Amino acid sequence: MPQKSHRRKHRKSRPGSRGGSGAREGQELWLYGHHAVSAALTNPSRKCQDLLVTPDAATRLAKTLDLLEPQRMPALQEVSAADIDAVLPGGAVHQGVALKASRLDQAHIDEACAVREDERNVVVVLDHVTDPQNVGAVLRSAAAFGARALVLTQSHAPSETGSLAKAASGALDTVPYVQISNLAHALDQLAELGYWRVGMALQAEMTLPECDLSGNVALVLGAEGSGLRRLTAAKCDHLARLPTNPDFPDLNVSNAAAVALYEITRNAA
């Protein structure tokens, strides 16, 4: 079967000029960076509209584009890096590619975190982690270690943005991003679904390797410095800490998540 070539979709029109999508303001966003854009293009839940690429980036993205069905192909425009800079926030590291696409539908905790029988189910929960770079890095680790979903609040947490997607390196389109209104209630829901809630806290007596990590685990992490809020910690079945150097115990939340997810995965092996 002959390969579908992305070249036939080449447009010379002005960047971002295509209209008529029918979407309301705020339902679309610009994604950027090779991994974030590639993941969005291959995610059937995304409606992809405009793809801006430099000539070099078009070559790197060719394999992904050749996998798309014709109805999934966005309007491709070969442009300069400066043209892409013009449609993105200042300082965005776009690697020569930007995609205008629909936002993801809201994920629901009971569906995204439903326990799959005969599988190890792990969910990551963030308590008031607000930096999109940190949250994106946590998403990337969640994808790497096979977590089912990332759960966080609608307030005091980043919404879906190009910056978040770039930091997640494609994981925003593979790991459900579940935003809820009340974290304490969400932790109750996770318990009802069959998860043991393990909160990471520097003051915990047990280290994570000393915990019973069998079964389904909801890993709960707080912001660097402030840690878990009192009610969040009270909702956890266990509190644990990483066996770090007592003279330098605190890790960035994204690093702590990666180490903890590795330990949970290793424990299940």
N, C-alpha and C positions, 0 to 999 in steps of 0.2 A: 504494500500500500504506500503510495507516495506521501511524503511528509507534507504537512500544511506549513506553508511559509508565512511568517509574520510580515514579510516585506510587502505583501499585497495590501496590507492595512495601513501603509505609510501615508501620513497626511502632512500637508504643508501649512495647515491653518494655524492661526495664532494659538499659543498655549492656553488651555482652559476655555476655549471659545465654544466648545460643543454644548448645546443646551437641549431643552425639551425632554428632560428625564422625568418630569412630573413630581420629583421629590421636593418636599418642603425644605425650607432653609434649616440647616442644622442636621439634616439626615445624612449628609455626605461629609467626608473629610479627605484631606490629602495624606496619604501614606508615603513614606520614602525610605530608601535604603534597600539594597538588593534582597536580603532575606525577608524583610517585612513585605515587600511588594510581591515577591514570588509566592509567599504563603497566601496572600490575599487573592492573587490571580487564580490559584488552584482551590480556593475555598468556595464551594457552591453556595454558601450562605451570603457571600458578598456579591453585590451588583457593581461591576467595574465599568467606569465610564470613560475617563481620559487617562492615557498613559504617556507621560513625557519621558524621553530617554535621550541621552547623548549617544553619538555613534558607538563609542566604546561600550557603554552600558547595554546598548541594543544587542551587541554581539554576546555579551555575558548572559543576557536574558533570553536568548533565542531558543534554547532547549525547553524552557518553561512555556514560552509562547507556542511552540510547536505542539505541545501536549493539549492545548485548549481546543474545545469544540468551537466552531464558528460563532455560535450564539454567545459564547463567553468572552470573545475577543473585544477588548476595548478599542477606542479610536487611538491609534498609535501616532505620535508626533515626534519626529527626530528634531531636537532642539539643542541649544547650547546650555552649558551649566548655569550661565547667568539667567537664562530664561526660567530654569527650574528654581533658582534662588528667589526669583521674583514672586512665585506663588506660595513659598514656604516661609515659616517664621525665620527671623534672622538667626544665622549661625547653624541652621539645620545641616547635618552631614548626610547628604542625600545619595552619594556615590553615583550620581548621574542618572537617577531614576526617581520618578514620583508618580503616584497613581491616585486619581480621584475615584473614590469608591464609597459605597453605602456603609453606614455604621452597622455593626453586628446587632442582631436582635438580643434583647435582654435574656440572659440565661437564668433559669430558675433552680433553686437549690435542691428541690426534691427530685428533679429530673437529672441535673448535672451530677449530683452526688449519690444517686441511687446505687446501692451496693450490687455489684455483679457477683453472682455465685461462682465459686471455684476460682476466684481471682483475689489478689491482694489489692485492696482499695485504700488509697491515700489521698487526702484532701489537704490543701494548705489554706490556712486562715490568717489574715493580717488584721491587726488591731491598730487603727490610726497610723498607718504607714502612708505618708502623703507624697513622697518624692516619686515622680514617674520613672526615673532612672532605676531606683531601687525596686519598685514594683515590677518594672519590665524585666529586670535581672532575676527576680524571684520567679516570674512566669517562665523564663528560659530554663531555670533549674527544675521547675515543676514538670515541664515538658521532657527534659532530659531523663528524669527519674520516674516518669510514667504516672504522675499525679493526675487524679480525675478532674480536679477543678481548683481554681483559686477563688476564695470567698473573702469579700471585704465590704466595708460599708459604702453607702452612696455618698455620705459626707465624710470628710477627713480622709479621703482617698482619691486618687486621680481617676477622671473619666477616660473614655477611649480617645486617645489623641495620637497624632503621628509620632510624637516623641516617645510615648509609651510603647507603641508598636515597634519603633526602631530599637529601643532598648531590649525588647523581648525577642528580637531577632527571628520573627516568624511565629513565636509561641502564642501570641494573642489570637491567632487564627486556628490554633490546634488545641489549646487548653481553655475550657469554658471560664469566662470572666464573670463571676456571680457577684453582683452588687445588691446588698440587702439593707434594709432600713434600721434594723436592730440586731447587733452582733450577739447579744446574750440570747435572744430568741433563736438566732441561727444556730448557735452552739447546742441549744436544746433540740433543735430539729436534727442536727447531725447525730446526736446521741440516740434519738428515736430511729434514725436510719441504720444504726448499728456501728457507729464509730466510737473509739476511745479517743478522748480529747487530751492531747499532750501539749501543755503549754511550756514554752521556753522562758526560763527566768533565772537570772544570775544568782538569786538568793536561794534557789532550790537546793535541797539536801542531796538528792540523787543526781548522778550524771545520766545523760541520755543512754549510754551503753548499759547502764544498770537497770533501766526500765524494762518492763515487759512490753515489747512492741509487737507482739503477735496480734493477729486480727486486723481489723480495719482501723486506720489511724487518721485523726484530724490533727495536723501539726499547727499549733497556734503560736504566732510570733507577734511581738509588739515593736514599736518604733525604737530605733537606736537611742539610748539614753533613758527615755521614760519607761520603756518596756511595756509589759501588759498592764492594762488598767485593773483596778481591784476586782470589779465584777467579772471581767473576763477571766482573770486568774481563778476566781471562785468557781466558775463554771467548768473548769478543766478537771478531768479525772486524776491527772498526774501533773506535777510540775517537775521539770528537769532542766539541767544546764549542760553545756558542752564542757568537756574536760580541758579547759584552756588554762594557760599560765595564770596563776593567781595575781601576779603583778601586772598582767595585761589581759584581763578576762573578756573584754567586750569586743564583739565583732559587729561589723556592718550587717544589717538585717538580711541583705541578699546573700552575703557569705555564710551567715549562720544558717539560713535556709538550705543552702547547697550542702553544707556539712551534715545537717540533721537529716535531710532527705537521703543522703548517702548511707548514713547509719541505719535508717529505717529499712532501706533496700537491702543492705548487707545482712541485717538481722533476719530478713525474710528468706534469704538464700539458703 
